[in-house]
Amino acid sequence: MALSESVETSLREAEAALRNALAYAARQEKPFVAKHISDMVFQIDNLISADALLDKLENRKPGDNGFFGSFFGD
């Protein structure tokens, strides 16, 4: 099941806010803080991307190799 539009929108907004915080942290905070903010941005981006990939896998037709070629062949 795909992320709902409201959840994806909220995640994108959170990612944008964290990127803004990262810009300030890069200039004013210790590297430890910037590293952890960037990890949060990375995790949000991965969550959205992984959800899209899982949807493609769940919705493929039986026997269809499609986008993945012979990797998932029967």
C-alpha positions, -999 to +999 in steps of 0.1 A: +000+000+000+014+034-010+020+062+014-011+084+015-007+118-001-010+135+033+018+114+048+041+119+019+034+156+019+042+158+056+074+138+052+085+162+023+078+192+046+097+176+074+126+169+050+126+206+038+126+218+074+155+195+083+174+207+053+169+243+065+181+233+100+211+215+084+221+247+066+222+266+099+238+237+118+266+235+092+276+271+101+269+272+138+269+238+154+293+210+160+297+185+132+280+158+153+247+178+152+249+183+114+257+146+109+225+136+128+203+161+110+216+148+077+209+112+088+173+122+094+170+137+060+185+106+045+161+083+064+130+103+052+142+102+016+149+064+019+114+058+034+097+075+005+118+057-021+115+023-005+078+026-003+076+033-040+098+003-047+077-020-025+046-009-043+061-019-076+070-053-062+036-058-047+016-048-078+035-067-104+016-094-122+026-131-116+053-141-140+061-106-151+098-097-148+091-061-160+115-035-147+136-060-128+145-083-158+154-119-148+163-110-112+128-120-100+121-145-127+101-176-119 
